[in-house]
């Protein structure tokens, strides 16, 4: 769904029109709510990306990655997983000066333009709408605030059902010790 679709869906659930004037009146606030939900869902599912970079003298600047790195999950060099040391200045030290595949957690790009599409999987877009409606209802009078609990509860329940990325096969393999 585009940002415009998210806003229209939210306004429809709020029983407000979605003409151009109403859209502009709510666009900024609902966009902020959509970005809050998107960041929260991304943290819940461990949104990750793998990139290949070339280290200089065994050092990789995390700023050279295409997205802002929140946490490095694993590094592979020469076809196998390697250990790395994290530096204080946004760098990691690797054992070889060869190309490295870095898997890291990042937050999706914020939605800004009406045609922007969330980078999250499509099945999570309904959760973003629930969050937007819940947050908007919280800002209303007392009678509409009660409705916020329902939408925010649906959001939390849906978010809890999302499975985080299982990670590398070595991180969840069960060995028979007997």
N, C-alpha and C positions, 0 to 999 in steps of 0.2 A: 504494500500500500504506500502511496505517496503521502507526504505530509498533508496535502490538501484532503486526501481521502480520510486520513486519521481525524482531521479537524471536523470534516463533514459528518463522519460517523459519531463523533463525540457530541456535536451539536444536536444531531438527531436523537440521541439517547437522552439528552438534556431537555428535549421538547422545545428547542429553539430553532428558528429558521436557519437555513444555510444560504441566504442570499448574500450578495457581495458586501453589503453594509454590515451585516451580522458577522460575517467571516472576518472582516477587518477589525471589528471591535474585540473579538476574542482571539485573534491570530497569535499575538505575542505571548499571552498567558498560556494558551493551550500548547504552543510550540515548546515553551519552557517545561511544561508538564510532560510532554512527549519525550523530550531529551532526558529528563530525570528518570522516567520509566525505562527508557532504552539503556541507560547506564546501569541501572539496577538489575535488569534482566541479563545484561552482558556479564556482570559479576556473578550472577547466580549460575550461569551455564559455563563459565570459564571460557569466554570468547577468545580464541587463539588463532594464530597465524604462523606459517612457516616461511622463512625467507632464506635465500642463499646469499652470503656475504663473503668478501675476501678480507681476512685480517691483515693488519700491518704489523709485522714483527710479533705475531701471536696475539695482538690486541684488537678488539672490535669496539668501536664507538657505538653505543646503543642509539645515539641520535642519528646514525646513518641508516637505521631501519626506516621503512616507509611510514610507520605509525609510531606513536608514543608508546614505548614499552613500559608496562606496569610490572611485569615479572617474567623472567626467563624460565621456561619450563624445562627445556633440554637442548643440547647442542650435539650435532653429529658431524664428525669429520672422518674422511677416508672410509666411509661406509659403515661406521659404527659410532655408538654413543660415547661421548667423552665427558670428563669432568671439567669444570671451569671455575675460575675464581672471579668474584664480582668485585670491582674496584669502587672507590668512593666517588669517582668523578663520572659515573655513567659509562663505565667500560667493563668489559669482561676479558680475562686472560685465558687463552686457549693453549693446549699443548703443542699444536702444529701450526705452521704458517701456511695452511692449505685452506681451500674453500670450506666454509662451514654452513650447515643448515641450522638455523636458530628458530626454535619454536617458542613463541612468547605470547603472553596475555596482553590484550589492549582493549580500549574502549572504542565502540563504533563512532564514526564521524557524527557530529551533531547535525540534526535536521535544521535547515535554515530556509531554503527556497521551497515554494509550493510543490515543485516537481521532485524534490529529494525523496529517495526511497531508503528506508531503514536497511542497514546491513544485516540485521538480525534475521534469523529464519522466518519465513512467512507465517508459520503457525504461531508465532509469538506476537504478531501485530494486533490481534484481538485483545491481548493483555495490555498493550499500550493504551488502547482505547478505554478499557476499564479503569486504568489508572488515571487517565485524563479526566474522565467523568467523575470519579471519586474525589479527586483533588478540587475540581471546579465546584462540586456540591459542598465540600467542606467550607468554601469561602462564602456560602450563602447564608440565609437566615436559619433560625433554629429548625424550622420544618423541613428544609432541604438538607440540613446537615445529617439527619438520620439516614437519608438515602446514601450518603457517602460511605457509611459502614458496609453496606451491601456490596458496592462496587469495589471498595478496597479489599474486602474479604475475598471476593471472586478473583481479584488480581493476585493476592497472596497465595490462594489455593492453587491457581494456575501456575504461578511461579514455582511453587514447591513441587509440582508434578514434573517440571522440566528436569531432564537428566543432565548433569554436567558432563562435559567431554570426558570419556574414560581415560584419556591420556595414552601413554605408551604401553604396549603390551606387557613390558617388564614391570610396570607399576601396579598391575592388578593380577598377575599370574599367581595361582595357588599351587604350591608344591606339596606333594605327598611326602611327609617326613617319615613314614613307617615303611 
